[in-house]
Amino acid sequence: MFKHILVPVDGSETSMKAVAKASGLAKAFGSAVTALYVIDPYPFTGVGADFAYGQAQYLSAATAEANAALDAAKSAVTQAGVAVVNTMVGEGHAVHDGIQRAVESTGADLIVIGSHGRRGLEKLVLGSVTQKVLGVSRVPVLVVRE
């Protein structure tokens, strides 16, 4: 049914639950899985922090964080017995844009994404990447809740 599943990860427990769900689906359908971590290449950094990162330091730290999250996702998918597992670091000022570009570049036909399930004012203030992905995606999206 699904040939290629894209799983955006951010290192959180919720995204790892999405990885587990994607692994089960991939095993059942014989799908390939791509784990994606999206980095904002030019963030507004340093506000409210004890020190401000320079661009090079930020990219180094963000890449290290991305690699750690992707390694954990790849390990979980491989342990579930899925044969084809890819990882990629995408870029986007908005995470949902980076996810949409990854769908187009990989040819994914399903997105499995975690949601923290925030509600009310917290959702308004923090926004929701998952909600934005649902709004722009041209492929089915499976939302895994906490």
ABEGO torsion letter per residue (X at the ends): XBABBBBBBAGBAAAAAAAAAAAAAAAAAGBBBBBBBBBBABBBBGBGBABBBBAAAAAAAAAAAAAAAAAAAAAAAAAAGBABBBBBBBBBABAAAAAAAAAAAAGBABBBBBBAGBBEAAAAAAEBAAAAAAAABABBBBBBBX
